[in-house]
Amino acid sequence: AGPRGAGEEAAPVRKGEANAEGKKSHGPAKRQRKTQKLSVAYEASDNEKGEGAKLPEAPGWEPPDWQQQLVNIRTMRSGKDAPVDQLGAEHCYDPSAPPKVRRYQVLLSLMLSSQTKDQVTAGAMERLRARGLTVDSILQTDDSTLGALIYPVGFWRSKVKFIKQTSAILQQRYGGDIPSSVAELVALPGVGPKMAHLAMAVAWGAVSGI
């Protein structure tokens, strides 16, 4: 056959043909896979088990300079001077309210905090608390009033909808309280994993996640 044109694709070459041509193929070159070294460990047999038996250790790895970075972070945060230190979820609820109301207020502050500065969240919570912030009071508040109270938190229109939906679920299924597990919390409208873990820590005093 004559020489192929520039735009023509190379025909696949069979094994025999490749050998006949001195293992040269005009087809596209095969991509070489990078070989990776694998550490293989075997379970010790009964004969090998004993005080003197030494099992293979997995190679350790640490991020470079992580210890110095940790020292720097601790130094930077030692003053506790960020807005979240004074205005975070653990400061946004009414400490004199009944426990389940306090927990509800914690969850609401976390729902409001998404994509919002801590100062703005704290202001919205202050306005809501001034009207008596409970599941029942939120469900009795019309959407436009609720929107005016939480504005200008980020995505405030969506949050009005989520707060109403979640409050209705809490009233119907949890007696006005909030769930005590991450799985149940993230099932609520407008509640994500980060909010759920913080709610567990602040509202329930339980460490989850990290």
N, C-alpha and C positions, 0 to 999 in steps of 0.2 A: 504494500500500500504506500501511497505517496505521503509526503509530510503533511501533518495536520495544520489547519489554519489556526490563527491566533485565538479565535473564539471557540474552537472545538474542544470538547471534553475528552480526556484520555479514557480509552476503553479499559475496563478492568482486566488485569493480567492474571492468568491462572498460574498455579504453583509450578507446573511443568514448564510453562513458557518462561517464567521468571528464572528458573534454573538454567534453561537453555540460553538465556541472554546474559549469563554470568551474574544472575540474581540482581539484574538492574531492571527497574520497573519505571515506566513513564507515568504511572498513575500518581496520585497525590501521596506524599510521604506520610507514613503513619506517625501519629503523635506519640512521642515517647513519654511514658508515664514515669513520674518521679517515684523512685523507690524510697520507702519510708522504713526506718529501723523500728522494729517492734520489740518491746521487752516481753518475753514470755516467761511466765511463772508456773511452776508445776506444784501440785499439792504433794506434800511429803508423804511417803509411804509409811506403813507401820514401823518398818525397820529403821527409817530415818528419823522418826519422831523421838524426841528425847531432849534432855537438857542441853546437849551439845549441838543439836540440829539448828542450823541457821537458815532462815527463810530469806529468799531474795528480796531486797528492798527496792521499792519503786523510786525512780530518780525524782528528787524534789525540785521545785521551781518557785522562785519568788519574784515579784515585780521589782525592777531595779529601783533602789533608793526609797522603798516604801516606808522604811522606819523613819527616815528623815522627814518625809512628807507627812507622816502621822504626827510627828513632833510639831511641825509647822502648823498643821490644822488645829492641834490642841492649843497652841499658843495664840493663834488667830481667834479661836472661839472662847478663850479663857475669860474675856470680858463680858460675855453674854449680852452683847450690845446690838444685836440684829433686831429688826422689828418683830420677827416671829417670837423672840424671847419674851416680849411683853404683850404681844397681841395674837399669839397662836391660839389653837383650839382649846388649850387648857386654861385660857384666860377669858374666853368668850361666853361662858355659861354663867348663870346666876347661881352662886354657891348656896344661897338660902332656899332654892327651889327643891321640891322632892326629888329623890334620886332618879326616877325614870324621866322626869322633866329635864333634869341636868343632862342626862344621857342623850335625850332628843336634841337639846340645844347644841351639844357637842357635834352630833352628826350633821345638824343643819349648818353649823359654821364650817365644817369640812366641805359640804356640798357647795357652799357659797365661795369657798377659797380657791376653787379651780380657776386657773388663768387670771387670778386677781391678787393685787397687792394686799398684804396683811392689814395695812391701815384701812383699806376700803372694806375688807371683810369685817373688821372690827366695828366700823361705823354702821354697816348694815345690821349687824347683830345687835348693836346698841339701840337702833331704831325699832327693831322687831321686839326686843325685850321690854322696851318702854310700853308696849301694848299688851304685854303678858304673852310670852312666847310658849305656847303649848301646842300639841297636836290638834286639839279642838279649836283653838283660836286661829290657827293657820287655815284649817278647813272652812272656817266661817268667814275668812277674809277673801274678798273677790280678787280675781287675777290682776286687775289694773292697780288696785291698792297695794297688793303684794309686790308688784313690779316697781311701783314708786318707792316702796320702802327699801328694797334691796339695790336699786339702781345707785351707782353705776358699776356693780360687779360685772365681771366678764360674762358674756352670754346670758344676761339676766332674763331674757324672755324664755329661753330653754329651761333655766333654773326655776322659774315660776312653775312651769309645767311639771318638772321633776319633783319639786318640793311638794306640790299638791298630790301627785300620784303616790309618792313615798309615804306621805303623812296618812293618806287613806289606807294604805296597806298596813301601816303600823297600828292604826286604830282597829282595823278589822282582824288582823292576825296576831298581834302582839300586845293587845290591851293598852296601846299608847306608848309602850316601851320600844326600844330598838333591839334587834337580834344580838345574840351574844356569840356569834361565830362569823368568821370571815366569809364563808360560803353563802350564808344567808344575807349578809350585808351587801355583798357585790351583786346579789340578785335584785336589789332595790334599784328603781330608776334613778339614774344620775349619780350612783355610788360606784367608784372604781376601787381597784385593789389598794392603792396607796391610802385612800380615805378610810377603807375598811380596817387596815392595819393600825392607823392612827386612832380610829374610833375604839378599837380593841384596847389600845394602850391607855388612852385618856378616859374613855367612858367606863370601861370594864376593868382597867388595871391589869390587863393580861398582855404579855408579850407574844406577838405573832410575827411571822415573816422573818425579819432579822432578829 
